[in-house]
């Protein structure tokens, strides 16, 4: 997307290291309609075949799914695999929303930190009631930590029973997660998907 957005706003000029966050902001200001067309094409999953581990992950009996992604993966997976999905909450907006409402840029993240975010309040409420399985994230989202701290939910064992699935993480991050009660599972999304697909029942309290 960095390459594509650079071309969208600066054409064939040599890329100078501009970040996705800054390029998205510039595109919003200079080429909003073209940005909307690009995002709509680039971030729709489409009808092509999906890897089978998506069936296992999205078909497990979660109470809810929160995603940082703005694509429509769950829609494509539900159609392809015939899944009945739980509520899916797109924390950063979803494809089809106004491009200004999708959270990509530094200024947009700054605005979210400065304002009350009901979706993160809902997430923290759910995290207080049930364990989560975090996957595809290093848990460095500032709004999440902000709302955990505001609720006094960043102390020892605040997220007890939760898991983070990722192949690797740093020692300091593991210690921080352990402090919160989040257990690190050193595995890939595909590995766990295969395990879920072979299990007779999937965990019902996590998502």
BELWO-V839680 format. One record per residue. N is the residue number from 1. SS is DSSP state (H for helix, E for strand, C for the rest). PHI is phi in degrees with one decimal (* if undefined). Layout:
# BELWO-V839680
{{N	SS	PHI} {N	SS	PHI}}
This chain:
# BELWO-V839680
{{1	C	*} {2	H	-58.0} {3	H	-61.3} {4	H	-64.9} {5	H	-69.8} {6	H	-60.1} {7	H	-63.8} {8	H	-62.4} {9	H	-103.1} {10	H	-123.7} {11	C	64.3} {12	C	-91.5} {13	C	-62.1} {14	C	-62.8} {15	C	-66.5} {16	C	-110.1} {17	C	94.1} {18	C	-56.5} {19	C	-85.1} {20	H	-56.9} {21	H	-59.3} {22	H	-71.2} {23	H	-64.2} {24	H	-62.8} {25	H	-61.2} {26	H	-63.7} {27	H	-63.2} {28	H	-58.5} {29	H	-77.9} {30	H	-104.0} {31	C	-148.4} {32	H	-60.5} {33	H	-65.9} {34	H	-67.5} {35	H	-62.4} {36	H	-61.5} {37	H	-63.0} {38	H	-64.0} {39	H	-60.7} {40	H	-64.2} {41	H	-77.5} {42	H	-74.4} {43	C	-110.0} {44	C	-94.7} {45	C	-69.9} {46	C	84.2} {47	C	-88.4} {48	C	-62.9} {49	C	-63.6} {50	C	-102.0} {51	C	-57.9} {52	C	-66.8} {53	H	-66.5} {54	H	-67.7} {55	H	-60.5} {56	H	-66.3} {57	H	-65.2} {58	H	-79.5} {59	H	-90.6} {60	C	-67.3} {61	C	-79.9} {62	C	-70.0} {63	C	-75.9} {64	E	-160.8} {65	E	-125.3} {66	E	-107.0} {67	E	-133.0} {68	C	-82.4} {69	C	-76.7} {70	C	-104.0} {71	C	-74.1} {72	C	-110.3} {73	H	-54.4} {74	H	-64.9} {75	H	-66.8} {76	H	-65.4} {77	H	-67.2} {78	H	-61.6} {79	H	-69.5} {80	H	-72.3} {81	H	-101.8} {82	C	66.1} {83	C	-92.1} {84	C	-99.8} {85	C	-89.8} {86	C	-75.0} {87	E	-57.2} {88	E	-115.7} {89	E	-106.5} {90	E	-90.7} {91	C	-63.6} {92	C	-103.9} {93	C	89.8} {94	C	-132.3} {95	C	-49.7} {96	C	106.0} {97	C	-70.9} {98	C	-57.3} {99	H	-61.1} {100	H	-73.6} {101	H	-91.5} {102	C	-81.2} {103	C	-95.1} {104	C	-127.8} {105	C	-89.7} {106	H	-59.8} {107	H	-65.2} {108	H	-66.4} {109	H	-63.4} {110	H	-62.4} {111	H	-63.8} {112	H	-68.8} {113	H	-68.7} {114	H	-84.7} {115	C	-123.5} {116	C	-70.2} {117	C	-117.0} {118	H	-64.0} {119	H	-66.4} {120	H	-75.0} {121	H	-62.6} {122	H	-64.1} {123	H	-60.7} {124	H	-66.9} {125	H	-59.0} {126	H	-65.7} {127	H	-65.5} {128	H	-70.4} {129	H	-95.6} {130	C	-143.6} {131	C	-71.0} {132	C	-116.5} {133	E	-112.7} {134	E	-93.5} {135	E	-145.7} {136	C	77.3} {137	C	-145.1} {138	C	-97.8} {139	C	58.0} {140	C	-112.6} {141	C	-75.4} {142	H	-58.3} {143	H	-61.2} {144	H	-63.8} {145	H	-65.4} {146	H	-60.0} {147	H	-75.1} {148	H	-61.3} {149	H	-68.2} {150	H	-61.8} {151	C	-88.8} {152	C	66.6} {153	C	-107.6} {154	C	-113.1} {155	C	-88.6} {156	C	-56.4} {157	C	72.3} {158	C	-61.3} {159	C	-116.0} {160	C	-55.6} {161	C	88.5} {162	E	-91.5} {163	E	-135.6} {164	E	-118.7} {165	E	-101.3} {166	E	-162.0} {167	C	-64.5} {168	C	-150.0} {169	C	-155.4} {170	C	-85.1} {171	H	-63.1} {172	H	-65.2} {173	H	-66.3} {174	H	-61.7} {175	H	-66.7} {176	H	-62.5} {177	H	-62.9} {178	H	-62.4} {179	H	-58.7} {180	H	-82.6} {181	C	93.9} {182	E	-96.4} {183	E	-90.1} {184	E	-84.0} {185	E	-109.7} {186	E	-80.1} {187	C	-157.8} {188	C	-89.5} {189	H	-58.1} {190	H	-66.2} {191	H	-58.7} {192	H	-68.6} {193	H	-61.1} {194	H	-65.3} {195	H	-65.7} {196	H	-63.7} {197	H	-65.7} {198	H	-94.4} {199	C	-83.5} {200	C	-77.3} {201	C	-136.2} {202	C	-107.0} {203	C	-60.0} {204	C	-101.0} {205	C	-98.1} {206	C	-109.2} {207	C	-157.8}}
